[in-house]
Amino acid sequence: SPAASMDPFRREFPDHFINVGVAEQSMIGICAGLALRGCTAFAYTIATFTIYRPFEQVRDDLCYQNLPVTLVGVGGGVTYSTLGGTHHTQEDIALMSALPNMSIIAPCDPLETQAATWACAQHDGPVYLRLGKAGEPDLSSEALEPFEFGKLRLLKDGSKTCVLSYGPIMNMAFDVASKIEEKRGQPVAMVSAHTLKPLDVEGIVRLLDNHEELVVIEEHSEHGGLGAQIKQIAWDHGAVGKIHAFGLKDKFIHSYGSQTDLWRAHGLTVDGITKSILES
C-alpha cells in the first residue's frame, strides 16, 4: 500500500494516482514526463527514498529541465527514529540546496503544510517539500504574518532574543522560548523559516539588526543547514549579535527509540539548549 496516508487519495482520485512501488528512479522519470505534458506532479514517499535513491533523476530529469514537480518527503530528520540511519533524512537541506533550480519548503505544522502544498502546486519549478509524519500540534494559527513562499514568517513578537526554526522541531523551539522568557522576563520572538531555498536573506538581515541574539533550532545536520547559512549571512553583513545554532550531529547515531529519544542522543533537549543559551 502507499506510504503513510495516501490510500484515501487513491480511492477518491484513482485516475490521478500512480503507485510505482519501490522504483523511485522510475517515479521521478514518470513525474518529469507528466510535467512535460502540462501536468502538475507530486512524487511522494519517505524522504530518504524521495531524494536520495533517485538523486541522479532528481538532478537531471527535474532540476536540469526546471520542471514543476514537487518532491514530497515524509518523515524528515529523524522522524522514522526506530528504522535507523537508512530512514533518517539528516542532510537533505544541504543536498537539495546545492541543486540549481531546486526550492525547499519545510512547514512546521498542519496549517503551514496546507499553505505550502498550494505554494508547491503553483510554483514553476521543482520543489522539495519536507514534512514530518503526523500529529504535529498547531503552532501557526495565531501567526502575526501570513505564509508566503520565500519569506520568513513572524509567529510571535519579541525583543532581545529571536528563535528561528522549521519543521516539527518548531514545537521544541517554542518550549525553549518559554523557558528563556521565564528566566529573563522578556518576550522572545518566534520565526518560521519554512522556505529554506530561496532563503529570505533580507529578512534574516533585518532580524540580525533588530535582535541582540538569534537562536536556530533545526532537525538537520550542523553542516549546510539554516544555522550555517545564517552565520554566513551574519559574517557578510557584519552583524555583531550572538548566534546560537542547534542541530543534529554530523554522525550516524546508533540509538533506538522515539524521535524525542533520537533528538536527545543528538544533544537536542529543551533544558540543554536553554542552558547553553543562558550561560553563553
Disulfide bonds with the S-S distance in Angstrom:
none
